[in-house]
């Protein structure tokens, strides 16, 4: 087997992106392989590492990344070594698998988190913050990909199945106490659904990935509820009249206790305003996610293994510092102060409705001279459902992306111009060919005053934008 080097690591990583296409590179239909058969065979070949530690499973249309990270941070405050598997990555492939060390076991300042991996962070932000988490090492990734390359070919694995196996095995090799596992897509047929967790969580339901999951809320809820397991407590964070019966039916069929976070009294209900005020995850939508997290903590704390979650002070502090403790990017993230640049990966109508509403509240404060939105969208997203939500007062800097899934910028421009005319809107449109060009254009539009710049509409837009900002070309 080859010895690790930075170049060989990058070559090997690029090879799996090419040979085993990721949805970050190609259309979902070319990368998504529903079903558990291949994943079960791969896990068996790896020694079923997912059975060597406890797990918590998190699904949902929106909010599952935030909920997973907050729960992982809270668990680490309870003295547990916590694995965290999320997707997609924004800056570094290794973001997908992280370990949060027990708070009491981590020497102060022993591990440091640099918000962006290049020479220095965006202007106006601190160079580093204390954090008690680490990414899967490059050497481990390289060794794993070399060691199991023939098996990946023979089993014809998807990119996500490979990364899931990698994370599961690393967590076992590192002897984590518990791992928080975020579903990749759907739930019932997702590669992660080979685990038997201590708690199954569905954060929210909205129309997204309809071609794969179904074109009704009930259909999508059924796919998400597919992570419910016999006897394992299930928690639904946010339900609708159409989706509640679906969750209740699935819970009844598999005979698992079901809780709706909207309906229960929380042990930390009185602390919610204080937590929201002090959280480093600043999106308004985090209020719903926080309620789901606190309900999850109440359920887990009944299990003696998680008894230290009863330390409310430690849990609150951990939740408030989730982003800095876990190295969590892309959720209403302030990436620059002057001018103010905020980035968020919300990409479907349900998520963007909340983001756009929060931008309008910020503009109404009078603190900003103009609103500039750098926007791109995947071709499979509901643009017709998104455009009516867009703030009319904004200038939209549209851009193309490297991903083959992206809607070409020329087509995006034509669709938005047609909507503007049909709806009698007056927003302005600037078309650019690249993300770097879009950032340059946004920074020049109102440079003598105090603009508010928002980057959103696609995870892949955030990835390219944060890399561009990190290059310090602005």
Order of alpha helices (4+ residues) and beta strands (2+ residues): alpha-alpha-alpha-beta-alpha-beta-beta-beta-beta-beta-alpha-alpha-alpha-beta-beta-alpha-alpha-beta-alpha-beta-alpha-alpha-alpha-alpha-beta-beta-alpha-beta-alpha-beta-alpha-beta-alpha-beta-alpha
